[in-house]
Amino acid sequence: MLSGRPLVVPRYRGGVREWETRTVHLPRGTSRNEARAFLVEQAELGHWELRRLRLYADGRRKIELRRRVIKAVRTA
């Protein structure tokens, strides 16, 4: 799909971790269809949703994804 692996930076913002965020940088040679396929894969397999997408003048894409943190409660 992509020529190189995207750079992924996991981050936690705020004191309470309600959302887990990821920042992904796609290189400028990435086509729109490749970027779309990457986002669909992340949404379907990793339960990520698109928070923000920036398209720079040189063609690079900075994508911010987020997903809700599920807190497990011990039952026994």
C-alpha positions as CSV (number, residue, x, y, z in Angstrom):
1,M,0.0,0.0,0.0
2,L,2.4,2.7,1.2
3,S,5.9,3.0,-0.1
4,G,7.3,3.5,3.5
5,R,5.9,2.9,6.9
6,P,4.0,5.9,8.3
7,L,5.4,7.6,11.4
8,V,3.1,6.9,14.3
9,V,3.3,8.9,17.6
10,P,1.0,7.7,20.4
11,R,0.0,10.5,22.8
12,Y,-2.1,10.8,25.9
13,R,-3.6,14.3,26.5
14,G,-5.2,15.6,29.7
15,G,-5.3,14.0,33.1
16,V,-8.1,11.6,32.4
17,R,-7.5,9.2,29.6
18,E,-10.9,9.1,27.9
19,W,-9.3,9.2,24.4
20,E,-6.2,7.7,23.1
21,T,-4.7,9.7,20.2
22,R,-2.3,8.8,17.4
23,T,-0.5,11.1,15.0
24,V,0.4,9.7,11.6
25,H,2.5,11.4,9.0
26,L,2.1,10.2,5.4
27,P,4.8,11.1,2.9
28,R,4.1,13.4,0.0
29,G,4.1,10.6,-2.6
30,T,1.1,9.0,-1.0
31,S,-2.0,9.2,-3.2
32,R,-5.5,10.1,-2.0
33,N,-6.6,6.5,-2.5
34,E,-3.7,5.1,-0.5
35,A,-4.4,7.5,2.3
36,R,-8.1,6.6,2.2
37,A,-7.3,2.9,2.3
38,F,-5.0,3.4,5.3
39,L,-7.7,5.3,7.2
40,V,-10.3,2.7,6.4
41,E,-8.0,0.0,7.7
42,Q,-7.3,1.9,10.9
43,A,-11.0,2.5,11.5
44,E,-12.1,-1.0,10.8
45,L,-9.3,-3.0,12.5
46,G,-8.2,-0.6,15.2
47,H,-11.4,1.2,16.0
48,W,-9.7,4.6,15.3
49,E,-11.7,7.6,14.1
50,L,-10.4,10.7,12.3
51,R,-9.9,13.7,14.5
52,R,-8.0,16.0,12.2
53,L,-6.3,15.8,8.8
54,R,-3.8,18.4,7.5
55,L,-2.7,18.5,3.9
56,Y,0.5,20.6,3.5
57,A,1.4,22.5,0.4
58,D,4.2,20.1,-0.4
59,G,1.8,17.1,-0.3
60,R,2.6,15.7,3.1
61,R,-0.4,14.6,5.3
62,K,-0.6,14.9,9.1
63,I,-3.4,12.7,10.4
64,E,-4.7,12.7,14.0
65,L,-6.7,9.7,15.0
66,R,-8.5,9.0,18.2
67,R,-10.3,6.2,20.0
68,R,-12.0,5.9,23.3
69,V,-10.1,4.2,26.1
70,I,-12.1,1.3,27.5
71,K,-11.5,0.9,31.2
72,A,-11.7,-2.7,32.4
73,V,-13.3,-3.3,35.8
74,R,-12.3,-6.3,37.7
75,T,-15.3,-8.5,38.6
76,A,-13.8,-11.2,40.8
